Amino acid sequence: MVKKIKKINLYSIFYKTTDNKIIKISIFSEKIYSAIKKSKKILNKLLKMQQLNLITLFIIKKYNITIPYVFGLWVLYKKKYFVSSSYLEFIAESIHDCVFQLYSWIESHYHFSRKKLLILKIKKISNDEITKKNILQYRYVDIKIPTFRKSI
């Protein structure tokens, strides 16, 4: 299975203001021109300066971020004298990670070992094929998790 990988770089950008001050800003971005655009937008909002002259731009580090997939698993498990079938969905980066999540979930919820579990089929699922509600809430990338501040 081929993983989709987003390549994100950390750019360090130096600007010169009209007061001859040098400002350094570091930004994560996929491409150079989007990093420059983001940094100018941030500095214009913070400093309220329209004229910023770009001095230099450095790539500090390169990061590879793997995109997770949704996997559907059809399993058979034996509990006491009965054999039950089940369909489960997990969000994982690879099949190996998905199987590890399955084993840890089965052991924590049903309290039986891996020996009593048989994996019939594993399939990478598209967004339209997702059936579990707890997975459906994560299918869109632009979900923002709220941040809570500490009460004083």
N, C-alpha and C positions, 0 to 999 in steps of 0.2 A: 504494500500500500504506500502510495506517495503522499507525503505530508505537504500541505500548503504552508509556506513560511513567509511571513512578512519580515522584511529587513528594515529595522529601525535604527537610525544612527543618532548619536548625541553630538550636536553641533554647538560649538562655542563661537559666538559672533561678537565682534567688536565694532562699536559705532563711535563717531565723533560728533558732538553736539555743536551748536553755534557758539557756546561759551568755551570751546576748546577742551571740554571734559570728555574723557574716554569712558564709555559704558560697555560692560561685558554682560552678555546674556547667554545662557545655555538652554537649548531647546531640543526635545526629542522630535524627530520627524523622519519621514521616509525619503524625502527628496530635498535637495538644497534650496530650490526656489520657494518651496512651501515653508521651510525653516526661516528664510529671510522675511517672507510675508507675515508669518506669525509673530516674529520678533518685533517687526516694525509696528504691527497692530498693538502689541502689548505695551511697547514703549510710548507710543502715541497716547494711549489711554492713561498710563501712569504719569508720564512727565509732561503731557500736553504740549509736546514739541512736534512740529510738522517737518522740520528739516533735520534729518539724521543722515550723516555720510558714512557709508560702509567702509571700514578700514580693512579688516581681514575676516576670514572664516576658517575654522579648523574643525575637522572631524575628530572627536575625542575617542569615542568607542563605537563599535558596531555591535548591534544586538540582533539576534534572530528570535522572533517570537512565533511559536507554532500555534496554529489555529485549531481549536478543539472541534471534534465531530460528535455527532449523536449516533450511538450504536444501539441496535435492537438485538436482544438475545432471547432465544427460545430455549428453555431449560427444562429438564426433568429432575425431580429430586424425590428421594425416598425418606419419608418420615414415619417411623415405626413400621407398620405393615402396608402402608398405602403409598402409591406412586402418584405424584401430582405434577402437572405441567404448568408452566408459567411463562409469561412474556414480560421482559424487563427492558428498560431503556436507561442508558448511562451516557453522560457527557465525558469524553476522554480524548486524549491526543493520539492514541494508538490502540490497536486491538489488545496488546499486552496490558496496557493501563486499564482498559475496559474490563478484562477478565479479573484483574486484581481487585477492582472496585466491586465486581460481582461477588467474589469470594469473601471479601470483608463484609459486604452487606448481608449475605446469606448467613455467615457465621454470627453476626451480631443480632439479626432479627429472628432467625429460626433456631439458632444454637445447635447446629449440627455441622459435621466436618465436610471437607471438600470431597471426600471419598463417596459420599452419597449424592453427589451432584453430577449430572450429565448435561453438557452443553450440546444442543442439537444444531443450532444455527446462529451465526453472528452476521449481521448486515449493517452496513453504514446507511443511515437514514437521511433523506432530505427533509427540509422544513415542513413540507406538506404531509409527510407520512408520520409525523410525531403524534402519538395518541395520549401519552401520559401528561397530566396537567402540570406536574412539578417540573417537567422538562420544557413544556410549552412556554412557560414564563421567561425562559432564557433564550428563546430562538432569535430574538432581535438583538443586534449588536449594540444599539444605541441606548440600552437600558442604563440608567444612572442610579447608583446606590446612594441613598441619602446619608449625609454625614451628620453625626450628632455631636453637639458640643457638651462639654462637662458643665453641669450646673454648679454655681458657686454658693 
